[in-house]
């Protein structure tokens, strides 16, 4: 089984990239985030294209913001939208959808951004992660949580820790909340497979951040023991971030049981001439 997660940053805008990518990479299960469409609009736009490719679809969307989906061609059962009893801002948002695909409970998540440390949205983010942890803890043994976590797990997951000082995504409470989620029995399969490697999944559109490989790793695939033991390859499809009209995120691909492309490395293709000197570059918003 090939499982992937991708924050497409508007499925409508990314259609010219998404459909060819599905044809090229042939994932069996895809978790999408930031679809930015209501369920009806998503269905009208993509239902036939996805059906033609053999995918069933689970949706939890809203107009213009947020939105998550699961595409599966290995079955799609027991679909649950949202986090039962989870917090809202002020109302529940379309940030999680779960379904059973090929015997694995798959949860596609778009964790709140947090905006500024100490803000109401930041506290909402931490509360939301608690609700997600409770959901996973109560779930089956074979589970995958995949999506845009909006947290870089460690300093190794950002191009320069100094550049992110005072920003969300890297604060101790966020990282602790992510660690508590993993503590229910989830493995960060990409990092486990490639410890110490420079691996990013998100690059700001501005200031040539992608071309200089000034990014962060915030899109994760977290798998329970029984699923993590099946991983044969785990990698970032950096090719999907190149060219015309990309998302600002790249897909993460995990191959279970067999690796059609081989165990090809953490980032495909690898970046060239990355900036590595601390303090050399700042964030565009700084």
MIRO-308065 format. One record per residue (C-alpha): x negated, y, z negated. Coordinates in steps of 0.001 Angstrom, whole numbers, plus 524288, in hexadecimal, padded with zeros to 5 digits. Example, Ala and Ser with C-alpha at 12.3 -4.5 7.8 and 13.67 -1.06 7.14 Angstrom:
BEGIN
<site><c1>7CFF4</c1><c2>7EE6C</c2><c3>7E188</c3></site>
<site><c1>7CA9A</c1><c2>7FBDC</c2><c3>7E41C</c3></site>
//
This chain:
BEGIN
<site><c1>80000</c1><c2>80000</c2><c3>80000</c3></site>
<site><c1>7FB2B</c1><c2>80D98</c2><c3>80361</c3></site>
<site><c1>80045</c1><c2>8180F</c2><c3>7FA26</c3></site>
<site><c1>7FE24</c1><c2>82697</c2><c3>7FC21</c3></site>
<site><c1>8018C</c1><c2>83369</c2><c3>7F5AC</c3></site>
<site><c1>801CA</c1><c2>84099</c2><c3>7FC70</c3></site>
<site><c1>8062E</c1><c2>84E21</c2><c3>7F876</c3></site>
<site><c1>80A95</c1><c2>852BE</c2><c3>805D9</c3></site>
<site><c1>80DE6</c1><c2>860AA</c2><c3>80192</c3></site>
<site><c1>81AAD</c1><c2>860E0</c2><c3>80968</c3></site>
<site><c1>81E86</c1><c2>854C8</c2><c3>810F7</c3></site>
<site><c1>8250C</c1><c2>85D4E</c2><c3>81B48</c3></site>
<site><c1>81879</c1><c2>864B5</c2><c3>81DE1</c3></site>
<site><c1>81073</c1><c2>8583F</c2><c3>81D5C</c3></site>
<site><c1>818AF</c1><c2>84FD9</c2><c3>82680</c3></site>
<site><c1>80EF0</c1><c2>85142</c2><c3>831C5</c3></site>
<site><c1>80483</c1><c2>84BE5</c2><c3>82895</c3></site>
<site><c1>80C65</c1><c2>84235</c2><c3>82078</c3></site>
<site><c1>81209</c1><c2>839B5</c2><c3>82B36</c3></site>
<site><c1>8052D</c1><c2>8377D</c2><c3>83297</c3></site>
<site><c1>7FE8D</c1><c2>834E0</c2><c3>8258D</c3></site>
<site><c1>80895</c1><c2>82A53</c2><c3>82261</c3></site>
<site><c1>805FD</c1><c2>82433</c2><c3>82FA7</c3></site>
<site><c1>7F745</c1><c2>824B5</c2><c3>82DED</c3></site>
<site><c1>7F5AD</c1><c2>82078</c2><c3>81FC9</c3></site>
<site><c1>8019B</c1><c2>8178B</c2><c3>81F17</c3></site>
<site><c1>80404</c1><c2>818A1</c2><c3>8106C</c3></site>
<site><c1>80E01</c1><c2>80F57</c2><c3>80AA8</c3></site>
<site><c1>811F1</c1><c2>81889</c2><c3>7FFAA</c3></site>
<site><c1>8107B</c1><c2>82753</c2><c3>7FFED</c3></site>
<site><c1>812E8</c1><c2>830A8</c2><c3>7F4AE</c3></site>
<site><c1>8155F</c1><c2>83E79</c2><c3>7F987</c3></site>
<site><c1>81599</c1><c2>84B0D</c2><c3>7F1B8</c3></site>
<site><c1>819E3</c1><c2>858F8</c2><c3>7F475</c3></site>
<site><c1>8236A</c1><c2>85496</c2><c3>7FED2</c3></site>
<site><c1>82AB8</c1><c2>86176</c2><c3>7FCC3</c3></site>
<site><c1>83770</c1><c2>85C39</c2><c3>80277</c3></site>
<site><c1>84476</c1><c2>857FE</c2><c3>7FD18</c3></site>
<site><c1>8474B</c1><c2>8498F</c2><c3>7FEB2</c3></site>
<site><c1>85110</c1><c2>84C5C</c2><c3>80985</c3></site>
<site><c1>8476A</c1><c2>854FA</c2><c3>810D3</c3></site>
<site><c1>83C93</c1><c2>84AEB</c2><c3>80F82</c3></site>
<site><c1>84596</c1><c2>84041</c2><c3>81499</c3></site>
<site><c1>849F7</c1><c2>84869</c2><c3>82029</c3></site>
<site><c1>83C00</c1><c2>84BC4</c2><c3>8239B</c3></site>
<site><c1>8350E</c1><c2>83EBF</c2><c3>821ED</c3></site>
<site><c1>83E69</c1><c2>8336C</c2><c3>81F9C</c3></site>
<site><c1>83E06</c1><c2>82E32</c2><c3>82D79</c3></site>
<site><c1>82F5D</c1><c2>83002</c2><c3>82F20</c3></site>
<site><c1>82CCC</c1><c2>828AD</c2><c3>82283</c3></site>
<site><c1>836B4</c1><c2>81E0E</c2><c3>82566</c3></site>
<site><c1>83031</c1><c2>81BDE</c2><c3>8328E</c3></site>
<site><c1>82377</c1><c2>8198E</c2><c3>82B37</c3></site>
<site><c1>829C2</c1><c2>80FF5</c2><c3>821D8</c3></site>
<site><c1>82A8A</c1><c2>818AB</c2><c3>815DC</c3></site>
<site><c1>83539</c1><c2>8196C</c2><c3>80BCD</c3></site>
<site><c1>83576</c1><c2>82647</c2><c3>8046C</c3></site>
<site><c1>837F8</c1><c2>82A8F</c2><c3>7F663</c3></site>
<site><c1>839D2</c1><c2>83930</c2><c3>7F4BB</c3></site>
<site><c1>83AA6</c1><c2>8435D</c2><c3>7EA23</c3></site>
<site><c1>83A19</c1><c2>850C4</c2><c3>7F046</c3></site>
<site><c1>83E60</c1><c2>85ED1</c2><c3>7EF65</c3></site>
<site><c1>83E4F</c1><c2>86A2F</c2><c3>7F8C5</c3></site>
<site><c1>8318C</c1><c2>871AF</c2><c3>7FA8E</c3></site>
<site><c1>82A6F</c1><c2>86C66</c2><c3>7EE8F</c3></site>
<site><c1>82531</c1><c2>85FE7</c2><c3>7E8A1</c3></site>
<site><c1>82AFF</c1><c2>8533F</c2><c3>7EDD9</c3></site>
<site><c1>825C2</c1><c2>84553</c2><c3>7EDA9</c3></site>
<site><c1>8280A</c1><c2>8392C</c2><c3>7F5C8</c3></site>
<site><c1>8241A</c1><c2>82B01</c2><c3>7F725</c3></site>
<site><c1>8233A</c1><c2>82486</c2><c3>80479</c3></site>
<site><c1>82275</c1><c2>815B6</c2><c3>8045D</c3></site>
<site><c1>82244</c1><c2>80AE5</c2><c3>80E54</c3></site>
<site><c1>820B9</c1><c2>80043</c2><c3>803F2</c3></site>
<site><c1>82DEA</c1><c2>80222</c2><c3>7FD85</c3></site>
<site><c1>833F6</c1><c2>80D0A</c2><c3>7F58E</c3></site>
<site><c1>83C01</c1><c2>809B9</c2><c3>7E99A</c3></site>
<site><c1>84119</c1><c2>80F8F</c2><c3>7DCF8</c3></site>
<site><c1>83F0B</c1><c2>81DA9</c2><c3>7E116</c3></site>
<site><c1>83F1A</c1><c2>8278D</c2><c3>7D600</c3></site>
<site><c1>83DFD</c1><c2>83625</c2><c3>7D877</c3></site>
<site><c1>83841</c1><c2>83F01</c2><c3>7CE0B</c3></site>
<site><c1>833AA</c1><c2>83C83</c2><c3>7C030</c3></site>
<site><c1>83E96</c1><c2>83867</c2><c3>7B743</c3></site>
<site><c1>83EF1</c1><c2>8422C</c2><c3>7AC1F</c3></site>
<site><c1>8337B</c1><c2>849B6</c2><c3>7B1BC</c3></site>
<site><c1>831FD</c1><c2>85874</c2><c3>7B058</c3></site>
<site><c1>835EC</c1><c2>862A8</c2><c3>7BA59</c3></site>
<site><c1>831DF</c1><c2>87079</c2><c3>7BD67</c3></site>
<site><c1>83C43</c1><c2>8736D</c2><c3>7B92B</c3></site>
<site><c1>84353</c1><c2>868B5</c2><c3>7C0AF</c3></site>
<site><c1>83DAE</c1><c2>85B93</c2><c3>7C501</c3></site>
<site><c1>835FB</c1><c2>85CA3</c2><c3>7D1A2</c3></site>
<site><c1>833B3</c1><c2>852D7</c2><c3>7DCA0</c3></site>
<site><c1>8266F</c1><c2>84DFD</c2><c3>7D80A</c3></site>
<site><c1>82791</c1><c2>83F3C</c2><c3>7D697</c3></site>
<site><c1>82DAE</c1><c2>833B6</c2><c3>7DD7C</c3></site>
<site><c1>82B88</c1><c2>8254A</c2><c3>7DAAA</c3></site>
<site><c1>82E6B</c1><c2>818C9</c2><c3>7E205</c3></site>
<site><c1>82A09</c1><c2>80AAA</c2><c3>7E277</c3></site>
<site><c1>82228</c1><c2>807CC</c2><c3>7EEBA</c3></site>
<site><c1>81C27</c1><c2>7FA95</c2><c3>7F17D</c3></site>
<site><c1>81D52</c1><c2>7F6B0</c2><c3>7E339</c3></site>
<site><c1>816DC</c1><c2>8031C</c2><c3>7DE1C</c3></site>
<site><c1>81DE5</c1><c2>80DF4</c2><c3>7D6DA</c3></site>
<site><c1>81976</c1><c2>81A18</c2><c3>7DE3D</c3></site>
<site><c1>81B3E</c1><c2>827BC</c2><c3>7D8AC</c3></site>
<site><c1>818AD</c1><c2>83369</c2><c3>7E185</c3></site>
<site><c1>81614</c1><c2>83F8B</c2><c3>7D960</c3></site>
<site><c1>813B8</c1><c2>84DFA</c2><c3>7DB42</c3></site>
<site><c1>80F44</c1><c2>852D2</c2><c3>7CDFE</c3></site>
<site><c1>8123E</c1><c2>8612B</c2><c3>7CAE4</c3></site>
<site><c1>80716</c1><c2>86A6D</c2><c3>7CDF6</c3></site>
<site><c1>80687</c1><c2>87116</c2><c3>7C0B9</c3></site>
<site><c1>80397</c1><c2>87E66</c2><c3>7C6AC</c3></site>
<site><c1>7FC12</c1><c2>8846B</c2><c3>7BB47</c3></site>
<site><c1>7F6F1</c1><c2>87E11</c2><c3>7AED6</c3></site>
<site><c1>80019</c1><c2>88111</c2><c3>7A3A0</c3></site>
<site><c1>80B6D</c1><c2>88520</c2><c3>7AC5E</c3></site>
<site><c1>81926</c1><c2>87F7F</c2><c3>7ABBD</c3></site>
<site><c1>81652</c1><c2>877F9</c2><c3>7B830</c3></site>
<site><c1>809F5</c1><c2>87273</c2><c3>7B22B</c3></site>
<site><c1>8119F</c1><c2>86D59</c2><c3>7A67D</c3></site>
<site><c1>81BBE</c1><c2>867EA</c2><c3>7AFE9</c3></site>
<site><c1>810CC</c1><c2>860AC</c2><c3>7B6E9</c3></site>
<site><c1>80C28</c1><c2>85A51</c2><c3>7AA63</c3></site>
<site><c1>81A0C</c1><c2>85699</c2><c3>7A662</c3></site>
<site><c1>81C8F</c1><c2>85109</c2><c3>7B3EE</c3></site>
<site><c1>81087</c1><c2>8486A</c2><c3>7B2D4</c3></site>
<site><c1>81581</c1><c2>8432D</c2><c3>7A5CB</c3></site>
<site><c1>8224C</c1><c2>83F4D</c2><c3>7AC59</c3></site>
<site><c1>81AC2</c1><c2>838C4</c2><c3>7B765</c3></site>
<site><c1>81283</c1><c2>83130</c2><c3>7ADB5</c3></site>
<site><c1>81EBF</c1><c2>82C5F</c2><c3>7A6C1</c3></site>
<site><c1>82486</c1><c2>827FB</c2><c3>7B3BB</c3></site>
<site><c1>8185F</c1><c2>82054</c2><c3>7B764</c3></site>
<site><c1>816C9</c1><c2>81A75</c2><c3>7A9DA</c3></site>
<site><c1>82489</c1><c2>814E4</c2><c3>7AAC6</c3></site>
<site><c1>82290</c1><c2>80FA8</c2><c3>7B879</c3></site>
<site><c1>81E21</c1><c2>802A5</c2><c3>7BE1C</c3></site>
<site><c1>81033</c1><c2>7FD71</c2><c3>7BDC1</c3></site>
<site><c1>80DE4</c1><c2>7FF86</c2><c3>7CC53</c3></site>
<site><c1>80E90</c1><c2>80E4F</c2><c3>7CDA1</c3></site>
<site><c1>80858</c1><c2>818F6</c2><c3>7D5D2</c3></site>
<site><c1>809A5</c1><c2>82771</c2><c3>7D2F1</c3></site>
<site><c1>80509</c1><c2>82F0D</c2><c3>7DEBA</c3></site>
<site><c1>8056B</c1><c2>83D3E</c2><c3>7E26D</c3></site>
<site><c1>800E5</c1><c2>84AFE</c2><c3>7E009</c3></site>
<site><c1>7FDAA</c1><c2>84B64</c2><c3>7D19C</c3></site>
<site><c1>7F920</c1><c2>85988</c2><c3>7D1FF</c3></site>
<site><c1>7EE46</c1><c2>8557D</c2><c3>7C896</c3></site>
<site><c1>7DFFF</c1><c2>852B2</c2><c3>7CB96</c3></site>
<site><c1>7DCD3</c1><c2>847BB</c2><c3>7C209</c3></site>
<site><c1>7CECD</c1><c2>84C03</c2><c3>7BF2A</c3></site>
<site><c1>7C4D9</c1><c2>85642</c2><c3>7C307</c3></site>
<site><c1>7BFDD</c1><c2>84CA4</c2><c3>7CD38</c3></site>
<site><c1>7CCD5</c1><c2>84E90</c2><c3>7D446</c3></site>
<site><c1>7CABC</c1><c2>85CFF</c2><c3>7D78B</c3></site>
<site><c1>7C052</c1><c2>8631E</c2><c3>7E010</c3></site>
<site><c1>7BB75</c1><c2>86BCF</c2><c3>7D4FC</c3></site>
<site><c1>7C0C0</c1><c2>86BB0</c2><c3>7C706</c3></site>
<site><c1>7BC34</c1><c2>879BB</c2><c3>7C52D</c3></site>
<site><c1>7C509</c1><c2>87E4A</c2><c3>7D03A</c3></site>
<site><c1>7D108</c1><c2>878CD</c2><c3>7C959</c3></site>
<site><c1>7CE88</c1><c2>87EA1</c2><c3>7BBF9</c3></site>
<site><c1>7DB41</c1><c2>88412</c2><c3>7B692</c3></site>
<site><c1>7E384</c1><c2>87D9A</c2><c3>7C13C</c3></site>
<site><c1>7EDC3</c1><c2>87310</c2><c3>7C06F</c3></site>
<site><c1>7EB0F</c1><c2>8653A</c2><c3>7C54C</c3></site>
<site><c1>7DEB7</c1><c2>863E4</c2><c3>7BD0C</c3></site>
<site><c1>7E291</c1><c2>8679C</c2><c3>7AF2D</c3></site>
<site><c1>7E0DE</c1><c2>85E43</c2><c3>7A3E2</c3></site>
<site><c1>7EF8B</c1><c2>85CC7</c2><c3>7A0F2</c3></site>
<site><c1>7F283</c1><c2>85968</c2><c3>7AF35</c3></site>
<site><c1>7E78E</c1><c2>84F83</c2><c3>7AFD8</c3></site>
<site><c1>7EBCA</c1><c2>849C6</c2><c3>7A2DC</c3></site>
<site><c1>7F9B5</c1><c2>84845</c2><c3>7A7E7</c3></site>
<site><c1>7F4A6</c1><c2>84140</c2><c3>7B3F6</c3></site>
<site><c1>7EC07</c1><c2>83887</c2><c3>7AB97</c3></site>
<site><c1>7F7C5</c1><c2>83527</c2><c3>7A312</c3></site>
<site><c1>7FF4F</c1><c2>8315A</c2><c3>7AF48</c3></site>
<site><c1>7F437</c1><c2>82880</c2><c3>7B37E</c3></site>
<site><c1>7F35F</c1><c2>822DE</c2><c3>7A5CA</c3></site>
<site><c1>80029</c1><c2>81B8E</c2><c3>7A7D9</c3></site>
<site><c1>7F82C</c1><c2>812B5</c2><c3>7B0C5</c3></site>
<site><c1>7F572</c1><c2>819EC</c2><c3>7BD73</c3></site>
<site><c1>7E8A3</c1><c2>81A31</c2><c3>7C500</c3></site>
<site><c1>7E409</c1><c2>82584</c2><c3>7CD7D</c3></site>
<site><c1>7E0BF</c1><c2>81C31</c2><c3>7D879</c3></site>
<site><c1>7D95F</c1><c2>825A3</c2><c3>7E144</c3></site>
<site><c1>7D06A</c1><c2>82A64</c2><c3>7D673</c3></site>
<site><c1>7CECE</c1><c2>81CC1</c2><c3>7D0E5</c3></site>
<site><c1>7CA4B</c1><c2>8181B</c2><c3>7DE31</c3></site>
<site><c1>7C164</c1><c2>823C7</c2><c3>7E0D8</c3></site>
<site><c1>7BBCD</c1><c2>82890</c2><c3>7D3E4</c3></site>
<site><c1>7B30F</c1><c2>83467</c2><c3>7D4CC</c3></site>
<site><c1>7B681</c1><c2>83768</c2><c3>7E2FB</c3></site>
<site><c1>7BA66</c1><c2>844EA</c2><c3>7E7D6</c3></site>
<site><c1>7C8A9</c1><c2>84296</c2><c3>7EB77</c3></site>
<site><c1>7D31B</c1><c2>84CF9</c2><c3>7ED81</c3></site>
<site><c1>7E11D</c1><c2>84C7F</c2><c3>7F271</c3></site>
<site><c1>7E4E6</c1><c2>85AF3</c2><c3>7F288</c3></site>
<site><c1>7DE5F</c1><c2>866CF</c2><c3>7F87B</c3></site>
<site><c1>7E408</c1><c2>87490</c2><c3>7F861</c3></site>
<site><c1>7E7B7</c1><c2>87985</c2><c3>805E2</c3></site>
<site><c1>7E03A</c1><c2>88616</c2><c3>8037F</c3></site>
<site><c1>7D1EB</c1><c2>889EC</c2><c3>80485</c3></site>
<site><c1>7CD8B</c1><c2>87DEA</c2><c3>80C22</c3></site>
<site><c1>7CEA4</c1><c2>8756E</c2><c3>80007</c3></site>
<site><c1>7D0FE</c1><c2>868E9</c2><c3>807A6</c3></site>
<site><c1>7C59C</c1><c2>86AB5</c2><c3>810F6</c3></site>
<site><c1>7BC82</c1><c2>86D0E</c2><c3>80578</c3></site>
<site><c1>7C27F</c1><c2>861AD</c2><c3>7FDFB</c3></site>
<site><c1>7C64A</c1><c2>86A7D</c2><c3>7F2A4</c3></site>
<site><c1>7D19A</c1><c2>86298</c2><c3>7ED84</c3></site>
<site><c1>7D731</c1><c2>85B02</c2><c3>7E243</c3></site>
<site><c1>7DC95</c1><c2>84D51</c2><c3>7E042</c3></site>
<site><c1>7EA79</c1><c2>84E9D</c2><c3>7DB62</c3></site>
<site><c1>7F19C</c1><c2>84468</c2><c3>7E3A1</c3></site>
<site><c1>7F092</c1><c2>83774</c2><c3>7DC85</c3></site>
<site><c1>7F4CD</c1><c2>8295D</c2><c3>7DD92</c3></site>
<site><c1>7F64A</c1><c2>823C2</c2><c3>7CFE6</c3></site>
<site><c1>7F890</c1><c2>81516</c2><c3>7CF7C</c3></site>
<site><c1>7FB6E</c1><c2>80B37</c2><c3>7C4E7</c3></site>
<site><c1>7F234</c1><c2>7FFCF</c2><c3>7C29D</c3></site>
<site><c1>7F90D</c1><c2>7F63C</c2><c3>7CB8B</c3></site>
<site><c1>7F8EE</c1><c2>7FFD3</c2><c3>7D6D9</c3></site>
<site><c1>7EB50</c1><c2>8055E</c2><c3>7D462</c3></site>
<site><c1>7E5BE</c1><c2>7F797</c2><c3>7D4D8</c3></site>
<site><c1>7EAA7</c1><c2>7F676</c2><c3>7E2DB</c3></site>
<site><c1>7E3D7</c1><c2>802BD</c2><c3>7E7F7</c3></site>
<site><c1>7DA95</c1><c2>7FFFB</c2><c3>7F33E</c3></site>
<site><c1>7D878</c1><c2>80DF4</c2><c3>7F7D3</c3></site>
<site><c1>7DBD6</c1><c2>81B9C</c2><c3>7F320</c3></site>
<site><c1>7D8A4</c1><c2>827D7</c2><c3>7FAB2</c3></site>
<site><c1>7DC66</c1><c2>835B5</c2><c3>7FE52</c3></site>
<site><c1>7E0AA</c1><c2>83782</c2><c3>80C6C</c3></site>
<site><c1>7D9AD</c1><c2>84469</c2><c3>80E81</c3></site>
<site><c1>7DC57</c1><c2>84376</c2><c3>81D18</c3></site>
<site><c1>7EA8C</c1><c2>846FF</c2><c3>81A50</c3></site>
<site><c1>7E623</c1><c2>853FD</c2><c3>81457</c3></site>
<site><c1>7DEC2</c1><c2>857EC</c2><c3>820C1</c3></site>
<site><c1>7E3B3</c1><c2>85E41</c2><c3>82D2C</c3></site>
<site><c1>7EFD8</c1><c2>86648</c2><c3>82FE6</c3></site>
<site><c1>7FAD3</c1><c2>86813</c2><c3>82610</c3></site>
<site><c1>7F633</c1><c2>85F5D</c2><c3>81AE7</c3></site>
<site><c1>7FB28</c1><c2>85EA8</c2><c3>80D1C</c3></site>
<site><c1>7F1C8</c1><c2>863F5</c2><c3>802F9</c3></site>
<site><c1>7F14A</c1><c2>8561B</c2><c3>7FD5F</c3></site>
<site><c1>7EBCB</c1><c2>849BC</c2><c3>8036B</c3></site>
<site><c1>7F21B</c1><c2>83C5F</c2><c3>801D4</c3></site>
<site><c1>7ECA6</c1><c2>8326B</c2><c3>7F868</c3></site>
<site><c1>7ED40</c1><c2>82486</c2><c3>7FDB6</c3></site>
<site><c1>7EC4E</c1><c2>81816</c2><c3>7F5B1</c3></site>
<site><c1>7EB9D</c1><c2>80A91</c2><c3>7FBD1</c3></site>
<site><c1>7F04A</c1><c2>7FEF4</c2><c3>7F3CC</c3></site>
<site><c1>7EC10</c1><c2>7F0DE</c2><c3>7F657</c3></site>
<site><c1>7E51C</c1><c2>7F40A</c2><c3>80316</c3></site>
<site><c1>7DEC1</c1><c2>80020</c2><c3>808FC</c3></site>
<site><c1>7E1E6</c1><c2>80191</c2><c3>81790</c3></site>
<site><c1>7D772</c1><c2>80C02</c2><c3>81956</c3></site>
<site><c1>7CDC9</c1><c2>805EB</c2><c3>80FF1</c3></site>
<site><c1>7C8C1</c1><c2>80BC9</c2><c3>8035D</c3></site>
<site><c1>7C4E4</c1><c2>817FD</c2><c3>80AB2</c3></site>
<site><c1>7C16A</c1><c2>821B9</c2><c3>8001C</c3></site>
<site><c1>7C81E</c1><c2>82BA7</c2><c3>7F795</c3></site>
<site><c1>7CA5E</c1><c2>83640</c2><c3>801ED</c3></site>
<site><c1>7CCBE</c1><c2>833F8</c2><c3>8106E</c3></site>
<site><c1>7C637</c1><c2>83A73</c2><c3>81772</c3></site>
<site><c1>7BCA0</c1><c2>83F8C</c2><c3>80D52</c3></site>
<site><c1>7BACB</c1><c2>84E4A</c2><c3>80CA6</c3></site>
<site><c1>7AE93</c1><c2>8548A</c2><c3>81208</c3></site>
<site><c1>7A59C</c1><c2>85DF1</c2><c3>80AAB</c3></site>
<site><c1>7ADFE</c1><c2>85FC2</c2><c3>7FE86</c3></site>
<site><c1>7AAFF</c1><c2>86B1C</c2><c3>7F56F</c3></site>
<site><c1>7A60B</c1><c2>86525</c2><c3>7E8C5</c3></site>
<site><c1>79F07</c1><c2>87007</c2><c3>7E157</c3></site>
<site><c1>7A6C1</c1><c2>8742D</c2><c3>7D55D</c3></site>
<site><c1>7AAF5</c1><c2>88252</c2><c3>7D564</c3></site>
<site><c1>7A8C3</c1><c2>883CC</c2><c3>7E403</c3></site>
<site><c1>7B734</c1><c2>884BB</c2><c3>7E79B</c3></site>
<site><c1>7C35E</c1><c2>88A0D</c2><c3>7E11E</c3></site>
<site><c1>7D1A5</c1><c2>886BB</c2><c3>7E2FD</c3></site>
<site><c1>7D88E</c1><c2>88F24</c2><c3>7ED3F</c3></site>
<site><c1>7E201</c1><c2>8945C</c2><c3>7E303</c3></site>
<site><c1>7D71C</c1><c2>89818</c2><c3>7D98A</c3></site>
//
